[in-house]
Amino acid sequence: MSKYKDKERGAIVSLNAKWISWTHTAVAYTAFLSALSVGTYLHYHKIVKNEFYGYPDEWFPSVSATIGDRYPERSFFMLFIAMTSGPRFALVALWYLLTAKPGKALPKFIAGVGIFRTLTCGGWTYVTSTDDHDWHDIFMISYLVATIPWTAGCIALSPPNPAAIKYRKYLASAFFGTIPFMVYFFIQHKIHRVAGAYTTYAFFEWSLILFDVAFDAVTALDFDTFEIVVKDVKGLSKGVNVSSKSTAVIEKEKRKVTASVFDVKFAWPEVLDTAAEVYYGFVFWSMLTGLGVAIWYFPLWYMGISGYEAFVMSTIGPLLLGIKPIRSLVIRNLRVFHFLSLGGLLAWQVKDPAYRLSTIGVGVMVSCLSWAATLYSESVHPVRLESKILAWIVGLIMSSAVKFAWQTNNPLWPIMHSANGGQNGIGLILAIFAMLRFTRRAPLNTGTVANDKQNGSSLLAALGIGGLFFGLHSLLSDTSTMILWVWEGYPVRGPLSAPHGWFTLAAMTAGLLVGISQPRLVGTWSVYGVGSIGAAILTLYHNWFGYYGALVTAFYLTAIAPPMISAASKKCPTVSFGVGFFIYNLMVLFHVWVVAYAFVPGGPLVREHTDWIMATMMLLIGAGVFNLTSVNSVYHEARGQPPRSQHRKYHTLALGIINLFFIASAIRRFPSNDYTPYHEDSRIITAGIWTIHFSLDNDMWSSEYRMRDLIKELEIDVIGLLETDSQRIIMGNRDTTQFLSEDLGMYVDYGPGPNKHTWGSALLSKFPIMNSTHHLLPSPVGELAPAIHATLDVYGELVDVFVFHSGQEEDPEDRRLQTEYLSKLMGASSRPSILLAYLVTKPLEGNYNTYVSDISGMHDVELSDWDRWCEYILYKHLQRVGYARVSRSTITDTELQVAKFVVPKGEDEKAQVAALDGNAEARDRRVSEHEVPEGWKFPALFRGEGVRGHRYHVFNEPRYYRPS
C-alpha cells in the first residue's frame, strides 16, 4: 500500500475511472428523459400522434417522435447527447486498456466497434428522419447492427467479475429479447394499422434505450480497478490477485454465453481461408441457381419443349469421375478445373441467349465435377472435409442473404448486368482470388476408391444427395419461397418476405450449427421424423402455422447436410455425386412438370402434385439417413483436439456476419406503408394490366428495372401483373413484386402461391389493400387460372379490383367455365370495381359477352379497340376518363394497357355515376385532351416516338372521355 501511495504523491488529481461510466450513464439518460419530459409538457398531443391515430388511441410517444420532431425537446436531446460523447469515447478507451492482452485481436476489434457505434449514434442523432430519411436510417441500422458484436464482445472480454458478468448477461438478454416484441407491434401498427399498437411499440423502444445504456453502465464495476492518473491500482488488468479456480469457473460461464466463438485465436491465414471458402461456396450456388433461370428463357419463348432444357443435366459432371484416367486427371489438377468452372461467371458478357446458356451450363458442369472431386479427395482428412462441406452450405446461406439484399435476384447471375443491378465483374474478380485460396492445399486422395469399401451404400448415399440438394435448392435458395407458399392474402395472417425472411435464414444457420456439432443426433430416425412433419405442415397448411413447418424444414435440411455430404464423400464419387445429381435433376423436372403439365409429355400424370414432390424429397433423404444409420462412424468429431475445431469457429463467425448483413438488409427493406397516389387531388385512380413474362426480357436480361421505370413514368396507381410466379428452381426462385413494390412504394398481393400450380398473378397498389382472396378457377383440362379479388381503400371509398389470367386458347371448355365463375364473382360485388385481366377472347365475341354483361355488371373500357386478344380492362360504378395502350419495347411480349378513373365522392356523385351505368351513349362520350383537367391526362412523355421504345400506339395517343 505504501508503495502505491509513494507513487501517487506527485499526482495533481486522482479520479476513479468508474465515474466515467456513471457520468456517461447519467448524461445519456438525461438526454432522453429531458426530451421526453419537455415534449410531454409542451407538445403531448402532437408527439403521440402518428400517421394513423392520435390521442386517446395513442397516448405514449415513440423515441423518434420525442427526440427529433420538435423544438425545444430536440435541442435538449442534442445538447446532452453531445455532452455524452466525451465520456463515451473515454469509456471505449478504458475498456480497451482493461481488456487488451498481447497477441489478442478481439479487444482491438471491439474497441473499433465501440468507436463506430459512437459515431453512428451521432449520425442518427444529428441527422433526423425529417432532415434526410435515408441517412438517418443508415446510421440507425448501422448502430443497431454494431450493437450485436459490441454486446457479445464485451461479455467475452469481461474481467473475472461475477457481478458484472451477471448484469451483462441479464441486460443483453433483455435488450435482444425486447426486439421481437418491438418489431411485432411495429408491424401491427404499420401494416395492420391496429389502434394503440404504436404506443405499445413505443414502450419497447424506450426499453431498448434503457437496456442499451444500462449495459454500458456495468463497466463501472470493472473500472473500479482504474484511477485517472491513469494507473492500475489493483493489478486486475494483469491478472494479479485473481483466484485461478474462480477465474476458470467464470471463464466457463462466459464461454456458454458467447458459444466460445470469441475464444478462437485470430490468424489472418485462417481468416482468409474461411472467407475464400464461403465466397467460393457462394459462387457455386450462384452458378447453379442461375442455370435454371437461363434455361427457362427458351421454353418460355417457344411455349413448349425447346431442346435447350437438356442443359438441366449439366450437374451430372461427376459421372466422368467413373473413368479412372479422368478421375486422376481432375483430382491432380483441381485448381485448373476450379478455374475453368469460373467461366460460368463470364456468361453475362455473352449477348446471344443460346451461347450465354451454353456458357453457364458448361461452368456448372465443371463446377459440380470439381466440387465432387474436391470432397472425395478431402474425405481422408475429416477436418479438411468438414471445412469444405461447411463452405458449400454456408455458401448457400450467403447466397440466400445476398438474394434478399438484391430483392431475390443474385447479382452474379447470367441474366444480370450493370443496367439492372448486376455486379458480375466484381464478383468474378473476387471468385478468382477465392478459388486460388480455396485450392492452395494439395489433394490428399489422388484417385483410389479404397474408401468405398467401408460400410454403407453408394446408391443410398446418392439417393440422399439427390433429395437433399433438391430440398436445399427448391426451398432454401431464397428466403421468400416458403413464405409465399403460406401466403393467403390480406389482412396479413402470416409472415412477410421482408422482414420475416430472416427467420428462415436463422433456422438454416441453427440447423447447420447443430449438424456439425451433433451429426449422429441429426442422422437418427427420430429427427428425420420431425423433419418430415415439418415438410408436411409446410405443404398442407398456410399462414403462421404453415410457416412453422417451413422453419422446421429449413432447420432439418441444413442440419442433415453435413453428415449426409460427408458420408457421400467417402463413397465412389461417380455414384454418390454423379448419380445423386442425376436424381436431383429428375426432381427438378418433376418440380416443373406439376405446373407445366399442359406443355410437357406425361404432364397430366403429375398435375398439381406438389405433395408428391415433397413426399419424394423426404423419401430420398430418408434413404440417405438409412445409409447414415448403417455406418457407425461415418462422421468423426474432433474431440480433444482444439486445432481441429478451429475452422468451425471461423465458419460460425462467418455465419454471424452473414446474419448481421441480412438483418441490416431487412431493416433497410422494412415497408414504410405510407404510399401516396399520383393524383390525389383529382381523385384519379390509374389502373394498368401487364403480362410480364416472368420478368425476363426478349434478350434474356432481368427486366425489373425497366418495368419499374415504365410503371413510374405512366403514374400507375394500381396494376395487375400476370405470369409472375418464378418461385421454382427452373425460374431462379425469384419474386419480381418485391423489387417493384418497394421501389415504387406500393402495397403488394402476390396472389396464389408457388404451391398452387399457376403461372402467377399479382397486384400492386398505391392504395391500402383492406382484404384480398385468391381464387383458382375451374380448369378441368388445361392450366390453372389464378385470380385475385382485392378490396382497396381509394380516397376513403372501397373499390374492388380483380386480377385474372384465363386459360389457354386450346381449352375452350376451361375458358367457358372460368368466364362464368369470374363473371358471377364480379357480379356479386356492389362496389365500384375494376377488372385487370388476360381473357383470351376477341372483343364483342364469345366469352367476352359474358364478362361484359348483366351478370358481371361490368363495362368495357374502350369498345372500339378491336385489336385486343388477351388483355382487357373492365369497370363499373366509376367514371372512366382515359385509356391508352403503351408499347412494350423489348421488355416482354405483351403491351401495357392503362385506364384512368375518377372515384365518386358523396351521394350526388355516386348517383351520377350510377346513372351512367345504364346510359352507354353518355358513358362513352369521347372528348379531346384539352377538354379534360390536367390531373386526368396521361404523361406526354410517350407521344410520338416516345422513350426507350415505349410509345402510345394503336390509337397513337391516349383517349379521353367525359359524360355528356
BELHULIN-V847256 format. One line per field, one symbol per residue. phi: phi as a letter, one per 30 degrees, with the letter a starting at -180 (. if undefined). Layout:
# BELHULIN-V847256
phi = ???
This chain:
# BELHULIN-V847256
phi = .dddddddddddbbbddddddddeddddddeddddddddddcbedddddbdcbbdcdcbbddddddcbcbccdddeddddddddddedddddddddddcdbeicddeddddddddddddddddddccddddadddeddddddddddddddddddddceddceddddddddddddddddeedddedddeddcdhddiddddedddddddddddddedddeedcdedcbcbcbddciddcidicdddddddddddddddchiddddddbeedddeddddddddddeddddddddddddedddddhldcjddedddeddeeddddceddddddddbeddddddddedddeddcddedddddddddddddddddddddddddddbeddddddddeddddddddddddddchiccdcddccaddbjdbdddddddddddddddcdcddccckdbddddddjbdddddddddddddddddccdbdceddddcdbjcddbadcebcdededddddddddddddcbdddddddddedddddedddedcbbhddddddddddddddddddeddddddddcddeddcddedddedddddeddedccedbbdieedceicdddddddeddddddddeddddcdbdcccddibeddceddddddddddddddedddddddceddhbdbddbddchccccbbacchhhcddcicdcedddeddddddhdcbbccbhcdcdbedcjhcbeddddddddibdbbdiedddcicdjbbbcbdcecdabbcbcdebdccddcdbccccccchicdbcbccbbdddddbddeddddddddddddddccdebbccbcchadeibhdedcdcadddiccddaddddddbcdbbcaahbcdbaaacbddhcdacbdccbbcbcddbiddddddddddecbddddcdcbddddcdeddddedecdidibhicadbiciadcbbaed
